[in-house]
């Protein structure tokens, strides 16, 4: 009976170790000073943690965990030499997350898929013949 108990405890300990390792995925933090959208999800200005829990997925979580956005992405072939960065496209007064760059974690070099709201904002901007959408960089750590 002691042998079965020992095997059971060893199995539980191994599962607990694996769960902890999975939960500690690479992430970057950024203080974003303006409201923005990730896909079609509106996010207020504030501190965020950006991670990629699965390949081709970007997840943003506010520091107070009140807001979370998860969206598909693709690997980015762009690089940052000056540290981690978030790149936003701006149409009028609206910001849309476009790219995440992290020089130390290649799995966090991602291009974010455009959502319906961004496509509409871009279309309205082109119709109004406004200057081409701007890009805004936010430093992350």
N, C-alpha and C positions, 0 to 999 in steps of 0.2 A: 504494500500500500504506500510506503514511503517513496518508492521509486515512481509511482504514478503521480504523486503529489509534486515531486521534484520536476518531472517532465512538464506538468501543467504550469508550475510557476515559471519555468524557463521559457515556455511558449508565450506566456503573458508578458514577461519581461522583454522578449524579442519584439513582440507587437508594439509595445509601448515605445521602444527605441525607434522603430521604423516610423511610427506616427510622428514623433518629435522631429525626425529628420525631414520628413515631407513638409511639415508645417513651416520650416525655416527656409523659405524660398528667397532668392535675391529680390531686393526691392530698393527703390529710391524714394526720397521724400522731397517735397517741393511746397513752397508757400506761394500759392497762385493769387495775385492781387486783384483779380477780376472774375466775374461770373463767366462761365463757359459751358460748352456742351461737349459731351463725349458720345459720338453717335447721335442719338435722339434724346439722351438723358441730360437734363439741365443740372449743373453743379454750381453751388455758390462759391464765392471767393473764400480761400482758406488754406489750411495745411492738408496735404494729401500724401498718401502712400501709394506708389505705383508699382505694380508687380505683374508678372506673367505666370499665373498658376499652371497653365497648360500651353503647349505650343500653339501659336496663332491666337492667343487670347491676351487682352490687356485688361487689368482690373485696377480701378482707382477707388480708394476708400478715404473718406474724410477722417481727420484725427479724432473726432468725437463719434465716429462710426454711424453718424446720422444719414450719410449719403454714400452709396456704392454704385459704381457703374462698371459693367463688364461688356466688352465688345470684341469682335474679331479683329485681327490684325495680320500683317504679313511682315516677314523679315525686312529690315531696312538695310540698304547698302550704303547709307550715309554714315558718317562717323563724326564724333565730336573729339576734338583734341584739347578742349578747355574744361572738361568735366561733364557731368550729366546735364542734359538739357531736355526741356519739353518745347516743342515747336507748335505754335498755334496759328491757324489761318484766321484772318479777320475780314469779315464782310460787314460794312457799315459799323455798327456798334456791337456786333456779335463775334465771339471767339469760339473756335472749334479746335479741339486737340487733333493735331495732324501727325505728329511723330514723337517718339520717345527715343532718346539717345543716351547710352551709358557706355563709356569707354572701357570700363572694367568688367562688365557682364554682357557678353555678346547676345544672350537671350533677351536682353532688354533693349536692343536696337530694333525698334518696331515702327512700322507705318500703320496708322489707325485707319480703318475703313470709314469712308464717308457715310454719314447717316442721311436720312431723308431731309431733315431740317437744314443740314449744310448744303445739300444740293439745291434746295429752294432758295436759300440765302445767296448762293453763288449765282443762280439764275436771275434773281431779282437785281443783283449787282450788275450783271452783264446787260440786262434790259435797260437799266437806268444809266448805262454807259459810265459807271463809276470807274475810277482807276482800278487796275487789277488788284485783287485781294492781297493784303499785306500779310507778312509773317511776323510773329512775335515770339521771342525766345524768353523762356523762364529758366533760370539756373536751378538745378536740383542737387541734392546731396545723397 
